[in-house]
Amino acid sequence: MIGNRSYRIHMAKGESAASLLRELRRKQGHTLRSVASELGVAPSQLSRMERGERSVGEAATQRLSDYYQVPAEVINLATGRVPADIVAILLAHPEELATLREKFSP
């Protein structure tokens, strides 16, 4: 399993879902073919996800999350999908955006 620190560093750098998936696979020492087989997808499909040529859908996100043992929200955030509850919070409290930027921006 990849440690929380690794994907947090990845997310902090703002990298894409494609590079996150590739990093998770490589850090765990898996081949593209072995992961594709375990997930029940064609190697070409996983390869396109890892190159950013194919979007990562909700079903794939959950399977990848389970396989790599990382929260689905990490993959969702890397794809640009923000959880609905977080969107609702920010819509209700837009004044907090500046506070978040100050606290967490590099």
Buried (B, 14 or more C-beta within 10 A) or exposed (E): EBEEEBBEEBEEEEBBBBBBBBBBBEBEEBEBEEBBEEBEBEBEBBBBBBEBEBEBEEEBBEBBBEBBEBEBBBBBBBBEBEEEEEEEEBEEEEEEEEEEEEEEEE
